Amino acid sequence: MTGLNHSVETLLEEGVETCSFLHVHEDAVARVKALLPDEASLTRLAELFKVFGDETRIRILYVLFEEEVCVCDIATLLGMTQSAVSHQLRILKQACLIRSRRMGKTVFYSLADEHVRILLHNGTEHINEN
């Protein structure tokens, strides 16, 4: 058995369907290639989704989905130290997913914009479909 046949058989065993013969649809490939974002944009998008890959950050985002709160509130809600929360907030802020505003000695955090709210909503809707 050749390496190629073995790879196709492995994919089929894993439930991945493949073409039974090689035929590239040049017109479709050309159309899609013209519409793909540039490499820098794809890299930035991948980095954004990496931020969503941490359960603690998702929990923080969901707190902020519901209410604008301070570090103390988040720490209490999630059973974490303020230091641990601050570390995650820094990552979320660098990714432009949250914003902050100061009121006296307190800093309040909220989602950066409606796009973040939509991402969280759509992600939740997607996982609940299955």
Secondary structure, DSSP 8 states (H G I E B T S, - for coil): --HHHHHHHHHHHTT----SS----HHHHHHHHHHS--HHHHHHHHHHHHHTT-HHHHHHHHHHHH--EEHHHHHHHHT--HHHHHHHHHHHHHTTSEEEEEETTEEEEEESSHHHHHHHHHHHHHHHH-
